[in-house]
């Protein structure tokens, strides 16, 4: 591929997905789902009437939902059973203690469910909750997409051409029995080491460029 054509192709790459950031985003979504499931299980562990067994309930959970559910359960019990005032007071205290113990759990569920937006929550056959994989992938891509400015694009083209030409020189040296000056004579510092894949092969692409920018190996001095 000629340099001019190569340059035109590269300058069209205005948006780049940072694969490292994408993986981290997907892992965060997975952690959210795990956190929600653990919290949901702890709700009904000692209080079966607090079981979250539908997507609607999952989205309803909050400290206020907990208070309302406890009050409803308490009032239903008081209506069903004729209890002396002293025993009613004991149950009032019991429900208040349950609220104090679990309101933080409900807050975790509420925040985690909302934090995952726009990914949609789904319910598995075993009653656990998970985030729609297609939504997670799309959101992870959105969160990890980096927009390269004109200056960054120009620098990428220069570095890419340099690495490509160094590879050609190295191949020529080996083909003609010349001393391997490209690998033997270039500095062994961090920038060159960052573009090696093995002893006799250079590689460079937009993803590698983003990794080097993020690591501070290349880029403006003001960003160091």
C-alpha positions in Angstrom: 0.0 0.0 0.0 1.4 3.4 -1.0 2.1 6.0 1.7 -0.4 8.5 0.3 -3.2 5.9 0.1 -2.2 4.6 3.6 -2.4 8.1 4.9 -5.9 8.7 3.4 -7.2 5.4 5.0 -5.7 6.2 8.4 -7.0 9.8 8.5 -10.5 8.5 8.1 -10.2 6.6 11.4 -11.7 9.4 13.6 -13.1 7.1 16.3 -11.2 4.3 18.0 -12.5 1.8 20.5 -10.0 1.4 23.4 -10.2 -2.4 23.9 -8.7 -2.1 27.4 -11.4 0.4 28.5 -14.1 -1.7 26.8 -13.0 -4.8 28.8 -13.1 -2.8 32.0 -16.6 -1.4 31.2 -17.9 -5.0 30.6 -16.3 -6.1 33.9 -18.0 -3.2 35.7 -21.4 -4.3 34.3 -20.7 -7.8 35.4 -19.8 -6.6 38.9 -23.0 -4.6 39.0 -25.1 -7.6 38.2 -23.3 -9.7 40.9 -23.8 -6.9 43.4 -27.5 -6.7 42.7 -28.0 -10.5 42.9 -26.2 -10.7 46.3 -28.2 -7.8 47.6 -31.5 -9.3 46.4 -30.7 -12.6 48.1 -29.9 -10.9 51.4 -33.3 -9.2 51.4 -35.3 -12.4 51.5 -32.8 -14.4 53.5 -34.5 -13.7 56.8 -37.6 -11.9 55.5 -39.3 -14.1 52.8 -42.0 -11.4 52.1 -39.2 -9.2 50.8 -38.4 -11.5 47.9 -37.7 -9.8 44.6 -39.1 -12.2 42.1 -39.8 -10.0 39.0 -38.2 -7.3 36.9 -40.9 -4.9 38.1 -40.0 -5.5 41.7 -36.3 -5.1 40.9 -36.9 -1.6 39.5 -39.2 -0.8 42.4 -36.7 -1.6 45.2 -35.5 1.4 47.2 -35.5 2.4 50.9 -39.0 3.8 50.4 -40.1 0.6 48.8 -38.7 -1.3 51.8 -40.6 1.0 54.3 -43.9 0.6 52.4 -43.5 -3.2 52.1 -42.8 -3.5 55.8 -45.7 -1.3 56.8 -48.1 -3.3 54.5 -46.9 -6.6 56.0 -47.2 -5.2 59.5 -50.7 -3.8 59.0 -51.8 -7.1 57.4 -50.6 -9.0 60.4 -52.2 -6.6 62.9 -55.5 -7.0 61.0 -55.3 -10.8 61.0 -54.2 -11.2 64.6 -55.6 -9.6 67.7 -52.5 -8.6 69.6 -52.2 -6.8 73.0 -50.6 -3.4 72.8 -47.3 -4.6 74.4 -46.9 -7.2 71.7 -47.8 -4.7 69.0 -45.1 -2.5 70.2 -42.6 -5.3 70.1 -43.5 -6.0 66.4 -43.3 -2.3 65.7 -39.7 -2.3 67.0 -39.0 -5.5 65.0 -40.1 -4.0 61.7 -38.2 -0.8 62.5 -35.0 -2.9 63.1 -35.6 -4.7 59.8 -35.8 -1.4 58.0 -32.6 -0.1 59.6 -30.8 -3.3 58.8 -31.9 -3.6 55.1 -32.3 0.0 54.0 -28.7 0.1 52.9 -29.1 -3.1 50.9 -32.1 -1.6 49.1 -30.1 1.6 48.4 -27.4 -0.6 46.8 -29.9 -2.3 44.5 -31.6 1.0 43.6 -28.3 2.7 42.7 -26.9 -0.3 40.8 -30.0 -0.9 38.8 -30.1 2.7 37.7 -26.4 2.9 37.2 -26.6 0.2 34.5 -28.9 2.3 32.3 -29.2 2.2 29.3 -28.4 -1.6 29.5 -31.7 -3.5 30.2 -32.0 -5.9 33.1 -33.3 -9.4 32.4 -34.4 -12.3 34.6 -33.0 -15.8 34.3 -34.9 -19.0 34.8 -33.3 -19.5 38.2 -34.6 -16.1 39.4 -31.3 -14.3 39.1 -30.9 -11.0 37.3 -28.5 -10.1 34.5 -27.8 -7.3 32.1 -28.8 -7.8 28.4 -25.5 -8.8 26.7 -26.2 -6.8 23.5 -26.9 -3.7 25.6 -23.7 -4.2 27.6 -21.6 -4.6 24.5 -23.1 -1.4 22.9 -22.7 0.7 26.0 -19.1 -0.6 26.6 -18.2 0.4 23.0 -19.8 3.8 23.6 -17.9 4.4 26.8 -14.6 3.2 25.4 -14.7 5.1 22.1 -11.9 7.7 21.7 -12.2 10.5 19.2 -8.9 11.4 17.7 -8.3 15.0 16.9 -6.5 16.3 13.8 -3.1 16.5 15.5 -3.4 13.0 17.0 -4.3 11.6 13.6 -1.4 13.3 11.9 1.0 11.9 14.5 -0.5 8.4 14.2 0.1 8.5 10.4 3.8 9.6 10.9 4.4 6.9 13.5 2.6 4.2 11.4 4.6 5.1 8.3 7.8 5.0 10.3 7.1 1.6 11.8 6.1 0.2 8.4 9.3 1.5 6.8 11.5 0.1 9.6 9.9 -3.3 9.0 10.7 -3.1 5.3 14.3 -2.1 6.0 14.6 -5.0 8.5 13.2 -7.5 5.9 15.7 -6.2 3.3 18.6 -6.5 5.7 17.7 -10.2 6.4 17.1 -10.9 2.7 20.5 -9.5 1.7 22.5 -10.8 4.6 23.1 -7.3 6.1 23.7 -6.6 9.7 20.3 -6.1 11.4 20.8 -2.4 12.1 17.0 -1.7 12.6 16.7 -3.9 15.6 20.3 -4.0 16.7 20.9 -0.3 16.2 17.7 1.3 17.4 17.5 2.4 21.1 16.2 -0.2 23.5 14.1 2.4 25.3 10.4 2.2 26.2 9.0 3.7 22.9 10.6 1.1 20.7 10.0 -1.8 23.1 6.3 -0.8 23.1 5.9 -1.6 19.3 7.8 -4.9 19.3 5.8 -8.2 19.0 8.9 -10.4 18.7 12.6 -10.1 17.8 12.2 -9.4 14.1 8.8 -7.9 13.6 7.3 -4.5 14.2 3.6 -3.9 14.5 1.6 -0.7 14.9 -2.1 0.1 14.5 -4.7 2.5 15.9 -5.3 0.3 19.0 -1.6 0.2 19.8 -1.4 3.9 19.3 -4.2 4.5 21.8 -2.5 2.2 24.3 0.8 4.2 23.9 -1.1 7.5 24.3 -2.8 6.2 27.5 0.5 4.9 28.9 2.2 8.2 28.2 4.8 6.6 26.0 3.9 8.9 23.1 1.9 12.1 22.9 2.3 15.8 23.9 4.7 16.6 26.6 2.0 18.5 28.5 0.2 15.2 29.0 3.2 13.5 30.7 
